[in-house]
């Protein structure tokens, strides 16, 4: 899916749907930084409507998951030291 969306973006660099879908694929693969970057591109190019709302929501969700994952990892490191 990531490769397909990347190929679509090479042909049409302003394809918001491809950014959104690739962001969702990155999120599924737990590549939250890449997901957030794609969602930001989708939000920047959208002029309101469904794509912007969806990208904004998923960007927030990706950041939340990333920060939650980082907190859990930090907690595990602290517990391992004790």
C-alpha positions in Angstrom: 0.0 0.0 0.0 2.8 2.4 0.9 4.6 1.7 -2.4 1.3 2.2 -4.4 0.6 5.5 -2.8 4.2 6.7 -3.3 3.9 5.8 -6.9 0.6 7.7 -7.2 2.3 10.7 -5.6 5.1 10.6 -8.1 2.6 10.9 -10.8 0.3 13.4 -9.0 2.2 15.1 -6.2 -1.0 16.9 -5.0 -3.1 13.8 -4.6 -4.5 14.3 -1.1 -6.2 10.9 -1.1 -2.8 9.2 -1.7 -1.2 11.1 1.2 -4.1 10.2 3.5 -4.0 6.5 2.5 -0.2 6.3 2.7 -0.5 7.9 6.2 -3.0 5.3 7.3 -0.7 2.6 6.0 2.3 4.1 7.8 0.2 4.3 11.0 -0.7 0.6 10.6 3.0 -0.2 10.3 3.6 1.8 13.5 5.7 4.4 11.5 4.1 7.3 13.3 6.5 10.0 12.2 5.9 9.1 8.5 2.2 8.9 9.1 2.1 12.3 10.8 4.1 13.8 7.9 1.6 12.4 5.3 -1.4 13.6 7.3 0.2 17.1 7.5 0.6 17.1 3.7 -3.1 16.0 3.3 -4.2 18.8 5.7 -2.1 21.4 4.1 -3.5 20.7 0.6 -7.1 20.3 1.6 -9.6 23.1 1.5 -12.0 21.8 4.2 -14.3 18.9 3.6 -13.8 15.2 4.2 -10.1 14.8 3.5 -9.1 17.6 5.8 -11.2 16.4 8.6 -10.1 12.8 8.2 -6.4 13.9 8.0 -6.7 16.1 11.0 -8.3 13.4 13.1 -5.8 10.7 12.0 -2.8 13.0 12.6 -4.0 13.6 16.1 -4.6 9.9 16.6 -1.1 9.0 15.3 0.5 11.5 17.6 -1.5 10.1 20.5 -0.5 6.5 19.8 3.2 7.5 19.4 3.3 9.4 22.7 1.4 6.6 24.4 3.9 4.0 23.1 6.8 6.2 24.2 5.4 6.5 27.7 4.9 2.8 27.9 8.5 2.2 26.7 9.8 4.7 29.3 7.9 3.1 32.1 9.2 -0.4 31.1 12.8 1.0 31.1 12.2 2.4 34.6 10.7 -0.8 35.9 13.6 -2.8 34.4 16.1 -0.8 36.3 14.4 -1.4 39.7 
